[in-house]
Amino acid sequence: MVSDPGRPTLDQLQVFLAVIEAGSFAGAGRALNRATSVVSYAISNLEAQLGLTLFDRESTRKPQLTEAGRMVLAESRIILAGVDTLRAKAKGMLQGLESELHLVVDVLLPEERVVDALTSFREQFPTVLLHVHVETLGAVTKLVLDRVASLGVSGPLDAPISGIERIRIGSVKMVPVAAPSHPLALAGTNPPGAGRDHIQLVLTDRSSLTKGRDFAVISSRTWRLADLGSKHMLLKAGIGWGNMPLPMIADDLAQGRLIALDMPDARGADYFLDVIYRTDTPPGPAASWLTARFQSQAGIALTASS
């Protein structure tokens, strides 16, 4: 009895799987273009290496896995899948493909665009390890500048940032809203300046790039929030008013949980989105593909709305 199993070769494991898939030693031989005796010899050597009987050869003419054989089958598939992944990654690197990609997206990028891009990316580049960060306003650009992320999807900034390249990928419509019980919603049509008398919920930029600057803020009474989910929750609760991306609140508007406000000095606007990257670190094949995917989304959206 073998107390210390040897090291089976990849070829032995491949032959073993071929026997399972073909259902016989002869079938495996035809699939591998080898003689049946060669297949049988490889399996015998594998059993000798492991000290285990993998097939029941006595009770049936067709090879049947033993309990040990079923265990080896499961492990063999994992090992060979790992080897295939290693080879695919090595091939990708030889072709210039990134081994991993750090992406940071603006929280206002619509959910359906994020899901579409990342799902398609996974199918197109299964060997590229993807890291995704979600930030707001200048924090997206800051992560790219600091090389934490190599690619970003950013909203607009007041001024160009040196060393950052920008590629427009469309926009998202921002709409001023409040709960049905809010005074601005109950008023119907509001006079200019009405929003200044009520709490406006505003996203906080966690970077220093836009410190001290406000975007679409007209009220002197503001609550600063760290994430869009909290803002959405408080708006529905009737605590203040604020601008929200239309795709995120479309169902709320349809169901009457939120009301689009009629405010002459706060009509809402398009929030433009750009893919950004450092000019000294241009995107590789995977990042370039992802950029093109975001661009195609904008093209599809423009076609659908025209």
C-alpha positions in Angstrom: 0.0 0.0 0.0 1.3 3.5 -0.9 1.4 5.7 2.2 2.9 8.7 0.5 1.3 9.3 -3.0 3.5 10.4 -5.8 3.0 13.3 -8.2 0.7 12.6 -11.1 1.5 14.4 -14.4 -0.8 16.7 -16.2 -0.8 14.2 -19.1 -2.1 11.4 -16.8 -4.9 13.6 -15.5 -5.9 14.6 -19.1 -6.0 11.0 -20.1 -8.1 10.2 -17.0 -10.6 12.9 -17.9 -10.7 11.7 -21.5 -11.7 8.2 -20.3 -14.5 9.7 -18.3 -15.7 11.9 -21.1 -15.5 9.2 -23.8 -16.9 6.4 -21.5 -14.2 3.9 -22.4 -10.5 3.5 -22.8 -10.9 2.9 -26.6 -13.0 6.1 -26.9 -10.4 8.1 -25.0 -7.7 6.6 -27.3 -9.6 7.8 -30.4 -10.2 11.3 -28.9 -6.5 11.6 -28.0 -5.3 9.9 -31.1 -3.5 7.3 -29.0 -3.6 3.5 -28.9 -5.9 2.0 -26.3 -2.9 0.3 -24.7 -1.2 3.6 -24.2 -4.4 5.0 -22.5 -4.6 1.9 -20.3 -0.9 2.2 -19.4 -1.3 5.9 -18.4 -4.3 5.1 -16.2 -2.4 2.2 -14.5 0.6 4.6 -13.9 -1.8 7.2 -12.4 -3.3 4.6 -10.1 0.2 3.4 -9.1 1.3 7.0 -8.4 -1.7 7.7 -6.1 -2.0 4.2 -4.6 -5.7 4.2 -5.5 -8.0 2.2 -7.7 -9.8 4.6 -9.9 -12.0 2.3 -12.0 -14.0 -0.8 -11.2 -12.9 -3.1 -14.0 -14.5 -6.3 -12.7 -18.2 -5.8 -12.3 -18.8 -4.1 -15.6 -17.2 -4.0 -19.1 -17.6 -0.2 -19.1 -15.1 1.6 -16.8 -17.0 2.8 -13.7 -15.5 5.2 -11.2 -14.8 4.0 -7.7 -15.3 6.3 -4.7 -11.6 7.2 -4.9 -12.0 7.8 -8.7 -14.8 10.3 -8.1 -12.6 12.2 -5.7 -9.7 12.3 -8.2 -12.1 13.4 -11.0 -13.3 16.4 -9.0 -9.7 17.4 -8.1 -8.4 16.8 -11.7 -11.0 19.1 -13.2 -10.0 21.9 -10.7 -6.3 21.3 -11.5 -6.7 21.3 -15.3 -9.0 24.3 -15.2 -6.3 26.2 -13.2 -3.7 25.3 -15.8 -6.0 26.5 -18.6 -6.5 29.8 -16.7 -2.8 30.2 -16.2 -2.1 29.6 -19.9 -4.8 32.1 -20.9 -3.4 34.8 -18.6 0.1 34.1 -19.9 -1.1 34.4 -23.4 -2.9 37.6 -22.6 0.2 39.2 -21.1 2.3 38.2 -24.1 -0.3 40.0 -26.2 -0.2 43.1 -23.9 -3.4 42.3 -22.0 -3.6 43.7 -18.5 -3.5 41.0 -15.7 -5.9 43.2 -13.6 -7.8 46.5 -14.0 -8.8 49.0 -11.3 -11.9 50.9 -12.3 -13.6 53.8 -10.4 -17.0 55.0 -11.4 -19.1 58.0 -10.5 -22.1 57.0 -8.3 -24.3 58.8 -10.8 -23.5 56.5 -13.6 -26.8 54.6 -14.2 -27.0 51.1 -12.7 -28.0 49.5 -16.0 -24.9 50.9 -17.7 -22.6 49.6 -14.9 -24.2 46.2 -15.1 -24.0 46.0 -18.9 -20.4 47.1 -19.0 -19.1 44.8 -16.2 -21.1 41.7 -17.4 -19.8 42.1 -20.9 -16.3 42.7 -19.6 -16.4 39.5 -17.7 -17.4 37.6 -20.8 -14.8 39.3 -23.0 -11.9 39.2 -20.5 -12.4 36.3 -18.1 -8.7 36.3 -17.1 -8.5 40.0 -16.2 -9.0 40.6 -12.5 -11.3 43.6 -12.1 -11.4 45.9 -9.1 -14.4 48.3 -8.9 -14.6 51.5 -6.8 -17.6 53.8 -6.5 -17.0 57.5 -5.7 -18.5 61.0 -6.4 -17.4 64.2 -8.1 -13.7 64.9 -7.7 -13.0 61.7 -5.7 -13.1 59.7 -9.0 -10.4 61.9 -10.5 -8.4 61.7 -7.3 -8.2 57.9 -7.4 -7.0 58.1 -11.0 -4.4 60.8 -10.2 -3.1 58.8 -7.3 -2.9 55.6 -9.5 -5.3 53.8 -7.2 -7.4 53.3 -10.3 -6.1 53.2 -13.9 -9.5 54.0 -15.5 -12.4 56.2 -14.2 -15.9 57.3 -15.2 -16.1 60.8 -13.9 -18.6 63.6 -13.8 -17.7 67.2 -14.8 -15.2 69.3 -12.9 -14.9 73.1 -13.1 -11.6 73.1 -14.8 -9.3 70.6 -16.7 -7.0 68.6 -14.5 -3.4 68.5 -15.8 -2.3 64.9 -16.7 -5.8 63.6 -17.1 -7.3 62.6 -20.5 -11.1 62.7 -20.8 -13.4 60.9 -23.3 -17.1 61.8 -23.3 -19.4 58.8 -22.8 -22.8 60.6 -22.6 -24.7 62.1 -19.7 -27.5 61.4 -17.2 -30.5 63.7 -16.7 -30.6 65.2 -13.2 -34.1 66.1 -11.8 -35.0 68.2 -8.7 -37.4 66.1 -6.6 -39.1 65.9 -3.2 -41.6 63.7 -1.5 -45.3 64.4 -2.2 -45.8 65.9 1.3 -42.9 68.4 0.8 -44.0 72.1 0.5 -42.2 72.5 -2.8 -44.1 69.5 -4.2 -47.5 70.7 -2.8 -47.0 74.2 -4.3 -47.0 72.8 -7.8 -45.4 75.8 -9.6 -42.8 77.5 -7.4 -41.6 81.1 -7.7 -37.9 81.9 -8.2 -35.9 81.4 -5.0 -38.4 79.1 -3.3 -35.8 76.4 -3.0 -33.6 78.6 -0.9 -36.1 78.4 2.0 -35.9 74.6 2.3 -33.2 72.1 3.2 -31.4 70.9 0.1 -29.8 67.5 0.2 -26.3 67.5 -1.4 -23.7 64.9 -2.1 -20.3 65.6 -0.4 -17.1 65.4 -2.5 -14.7 63.3 -0.5 -11.7 64.6 -2.4 -9.8 67.9 -2.2 -10.1 68.6 -5.9 -13.5 70.4 -5.5 -13.2 71.4 -1.9 -15.3 74.5 -1.1 -17.2 74.3 -4.4 -20.8 73.5 -4.8 -22.6 72.0 -7.9 -26.3 72.9 -8.5 -26.7 74.1 -4.9 -29.1 77.1 -4.5 -30.3 76.7 -0.9 -28.5 78.3 2.0 -29.7 75.4 4.1 -27.9 72.2 3.1 -27.4 68.7 4.5 -24.3 67.1 3.2 -24.5 63.3 2.5 -21.7 60.8 1.8 -23.6 58.6 -0.5 -26.5 58.6 -3.0 -28.4 55.9 -1.3 -28.8 58.0 1.8 -29.9 61.0 -0.2 -32.5 58.9 -2.0 -33.8 57.6 1.4 -34.1 61.0 3.0 -35.8 62.5 -0.1 -38.5 59.8 0.0 -38.9 60.5 3.7 -39.7 64.1 3.0 -36.5 65.5 4.5 -35.5 68.2 2.1 -35.3 68.3 -1.7 -32.5 67.6 -4.1 -31.4 66.7 -7.6 -31.4 63.0 -8.5 -30.4 61.0 -11.6 -33.6 60.3 -13.6 -32.8 56.5 -14.2 -32.6 55.9 -10.4 -35.9 57.6 -9.5 -38.0 56.9 -12.6 -40.0 54.2 -10.7 -40.4 56.6 -7.7 -41.9 59.2 -10.0 -44.2 56.8 -11.7 -45.4 55.4 -8.4 -45.8 58.9 -6.8 -43.1 58.3 -4.1 -41.3 61.4 -5.4 -42.5 64.4 -7.3 -40.5 66.3 -10.0 -40.4 69.9 -8.8 -41.4 72.9 -10.9 -38.7 75.5 -10.0 -37.7 78.1 -12.5 -34.2 78.5 -11.0 -33.6 74.7 -10.6 -34.7 73.0 -13.8 -32.3 70.2 -13.6 -29.6 69.5 -16.1 -27.5 66.9 -17.9 -24.7 65.5 -15.8 -22.0 64.8 -18.4 -19.8 61.7 -17.9 -16.3 61.0 -19.2 -13.9 58.1 -19.1 -10.7 59.4 -17.6 -7.1 58.1 -17.4 -3.6 59.4 -16.8 -1.9 60.7 -19.9 1.3 58.9 -18.9 -0.5 55.6 -18.4 -2.7 55.1 -21.5 -5.3 52.2 -21.3 -4.3 48.7 -22.4 -6.5 46.4 -24.5 -9.0 45.6 -21.7 -9.4 49.2 -20.5 -9.7 50.4 -24.1 -12.4 47.8 -24.7 -14.3 49.0 -21.6 -14.0 52.6 -22.7 -15.5 51.6 -26.1 -18.3 49.8 -24.3 -19.2 52.9 -22.4 -19.1 55.0 -25.6 -21.4 52.5 -27.4 -23.9 52.7 -24.5 -24.2 56.5 -25.1 -24.6 55.9 -28.8 -27.4 53.4 -28.2 -29.1 55.8 -25.8 -28.9 58.7 -28.2 -30.3 56.6 -31.0 -33.2 55.4 -28.8 -34.1 59.0 -27.8 -33.9 60.6 -31.2 
